[in-house]
Amino acid sequence: MSAKTPVDAPRLWMVLARCHRAITQIAERSIEETGLGLTDFAALEALLHKGPLTITEIHGKVPLALGSMTAAVDRLEKKSLIIRTASRDDRRVKLLKLTSEGKRVVEEAFSRHAAQLESAMAVLNQREKRELQGLLKKLGLFAAGTHPNTLSNRSAKISPGRAFPRRSPSARIEKF
């Protein structure tokens, strides 16, 4: 395809979907190789990079079902990778913290995971990665209806037989 050929939205969506699938396969395989499940890895990774959090806070950062997250926390606690402690501000609130073993496990797992993703994206230099991140964030925010240039009533302009249902006001807005 030449640089002058316009790229329409359906074609771009297909390229994004195929790229997402390829990178996701690499990411999932690298997580599988750690011996941790995806939910367990995501919870540990959030605690590693954000510090002590509640289950609800982890759920806000990791797009998984709350029930899955609770089960993961139970598993991780049973393996002595995390501990639950009472919050100083509200003893009803339980904070999750990495144990020293949990920190060792997740640091090693995340390091290998990050290296495999870097290898998969080695075709891009730092400038291209920054540019791609900015463009994908801009597109994601616009599509989610949270970008400043989003038409406030965009869904009303979609024909009655539109491909996607309207989002409820309580729908979770993804962070990009």
C-alpha positions as CSV (number, residue, x, y, z in Angstrom):
1,M,0.0,0.0,0.0
2,S,1.5,3.4,-1.0
3,A,1.7,6.3,1.5
4,K,-0.9,8.2,-0.6
5,T,-3.5,5.4,-0.4
6,P,-6.1,6.4,2.2
7,V,-6.6,4.0,5.1
8,D,-10.3,3.6,6.0
9,A,-11.5,2.8,9.5
10,P,-12.5,-0.8,8.8
11,R,-9.0,-1.6,7.5
12,L,-7.3,0.1,10.4
13,W,-9.5,-1.8,12.8
14,M,-8.5,-5.0,11.2
15,V,-4.8,-4.1,11.5
16,L,-5.3,-3.2,15.2
17,A,-7.1,-6.4,15.9
18,R,-4.4,-8.6,14.3
19,C,-1.7,-6.7,16.0
20,H,-3.5,-7.0,19.3
21,R,-4.0,-10.7,18.8
22,A,-0.3,-11.3,18.0
23,I,1.0,-9.3,21.0
24,T,-1.6,-10.8,23.3
25,Q,-0.5,-14.3,22.4
26,I,3.1,-13.4,23.3
27,A,2.0,-11.7,26.6
28,E,-0.2,-14.6,27.6
29,R,2.5,-17.2,26.8
30,S,5.1,-15.2,28.8
31,I,2.7,-15.0,31.8
32,E,1.9,-18.8,31.4
33,E,5.6,-19.5,31.6
34,T,5.8,-17.9,35.0
35,G,3.5,-20.6,36.4
36,L,1.0,-17.9,37.5
37,G,-2.4,-17.5,36.0
38,L,-3.3,-14.2,34.2
39,T,-5.4,-12.9,37.2
40,D,-2.8,-13.9,39.7
41,F,0.0,-12.2,37.7
42,A,-2.1,-9.1,37.1
43,A,-2.8,-8.7,40.9
44,L,0.8,-9.3,41.8
45,E,2.0,-6.8,39.1
46,A,-0.4,-4.1,40.4
47,L,0.9,-4.6,43.9
48,L,4.5,-4.5,42.7
49,H,4.1,-1.2,40.8
50,K,1.4,0.5,42.9
51,G,2.2,-0.7,46.4
52,P,-0.4,-1.9,48.9
53,L,-4.0,-1.8,47.5
54,T,-7.4,-3.0,48.4
55,I,-9.1,-5.6,46.2
56,T,-11.4,-2.9,44.8
57,E,-8.4,-0.7,43.9
58,I,-6.7,-3.6,42.1
59,H,-10.0,-4.3,40.3
60,G,-10.0,-0.7,39.2
61,K,-6.6,-1.1,37.6
62,V,-7.0,-4.6,36.2
63,P,-10.0,-5.2,33.9
64,L,-11.1,-8.5,35.3
65,A,-14.3,-9.6,37.1
66,L,-14.3,-8.8,40.8
67,G,-15.1,-12.4,41.6
68,S,-12.0,-13.5,39.7
69,M,-9.9,-11.0,41.5
70,T,-11.2,-12.2,44.9
71,A,-10.4,-15.8,44.0
72,A,-6.9,-14.7,42.9
73,V,-6.3,-12.9,46.1
74,D,-7.3,-16.0,48.1
75,R,-4.9,-18.2,46.0
76,L,-2.1,-15.7,46.4
77,E,-2.6,-15.5,50.1
78,K,-2.7,-19.3,50.4
79,K,0.7,-19.4,48.6
80,S,2.1,-16.8,51.0
81,L,2.7,-14.3,48.2
82,I,0.5,-11.6,49.7
83,I,-0.9,-10.8,53.1
84,R,-4.1,-8.9,54.0
85,T,-3.6,-6.2,56.6
86,A,-6.1,-3.8,58.2
87,S,-6.0,-0.2,57.0
88,R,-4.8,2.3,59.6
89,D,-7.6,4.6,58.6
90,D,-10.5,2.1,58.6
91,R,-10.0,-1.4,60.1
92,R,-12.8,-2.8,58.0
93,V,-10.7,-2.2,54.9
94,K,-8.1,-4.8,54.1
95,L,-5.0,-3.8,52.3
96,L,-3.1,-6.4,50.2
97,K,0.7,-6.3,50.4
98,L,3.3,-8.4,48.8
99,T,5.3,-10.7,51.1
100,S,9.1,-10.9,50.5
101,E,8.5,-14.1,48.6
102,G,5.7,-12.5,46.6
103,K,7.9,-9.6,45.7
104,R,10.7,-12.0,44.5
105,V,8.3,-14.0,42.4
106,V,6.6,-11.1,40.7
107,E,9.8,-9.2,40.1
108,E,11.3,-12.2,38.4
109,A,8.1,-13.0,36.5
110,F,7.6,-9.4,35.4
111,S,11.2,-9.0,34.3
112,R,10.9,-12.0,31.9
113,H,7.4,-10.8,30.8
114,A,8.7,-7.3,30.0
115,A,11.8,-8.7,28.2
116,Q,9.6,-10.9,25.9
117,L,7.3,-7.9,25.1
118,E,10.3,-5.7,24.4
119,S,11.6,-8.4,22.0
120,A,8.2,-8.6,20.3
121,M,8.3,-4.8,19.8
122,A,11.9,-4.5,18.8
123,V,10.9,-3.4,15.3
124,L,10.0,0.0,16.8
125,N,12.5,2.6,18.1
126,Q,11.7,4.7,21.2
127,R,10.3,7.6,19.1
128,E,8.0,5.3,17.3
129,K,6.8,3.6,20.5
130,R,6.0,7.1,22.0
131,E,4.2,8.1,18.9
132,L,2.2,4.8,18.7
133,Q,1.3,5.1,22.4
134,G,0.1,8.7,21.9
135,L,-2.0,7.8,18.8
136,L,-3.5,4.7,20.4
137,K,-4.4,6.6,23.6
138,K,-6.0,9.4,21.5
139,L,-8.0,6.9,19.5
140,G,-9.0,4.9,22.6
141,L,-10.1,8.0,24.6
142,F,-12.1,9.2,21.6
143,A,-13.8,5.9,21.0
144,A,-14.6,5.6,24.8
145,G,-16.2,9.1,24.6
146,T,-13.7,10.7,27.0
147,H,-11.5,12.6,24.6
148,P,-12.0,16.4,24.6
149,N,-12.8,16.3,20.8
150,T,-15.5,13.7,21.3
151,L,-18.9,14.7,20.0
152,S,-21.1,14.7,23.2
153,N,-24.0,13.2,21.4
154,R,-22.1,11.0,18.9
155,S,-24.3,7.9,19.6
156,A,-27.4,9.8,18.5
157,K,-25.8,10.3,15.0
158,I,-25.4,6.5,14.6
159,S,-28.2,4.9,12.5
160,P,-30.8,2.8,14.4
161,G,-29.2,-0.4,13.0
162,R,-25.8,0.5,14.4
163,A,-23.2,-2.2,15.1
164,F,-22.6,-1.3,18.8
165,P,-25.1,-0.8,21.6
166,R,-25.2,2.5,23.5
167,R,-23.0,2.5,26.6
168,S,-24.9,2.9,29.9
169,P,-23.9,6.0,31.9
170,S,-22.3,3.6,34.5
171,A,-20.2,1.8,31.9
172,R,-16.6,1.5,33.0
173,I,-14.3,3.9,31.1
174,E,-11.0,2.3,30.3
175,K,-7.8,4.2,31.0
176,F,-5.5,4.3,28.0
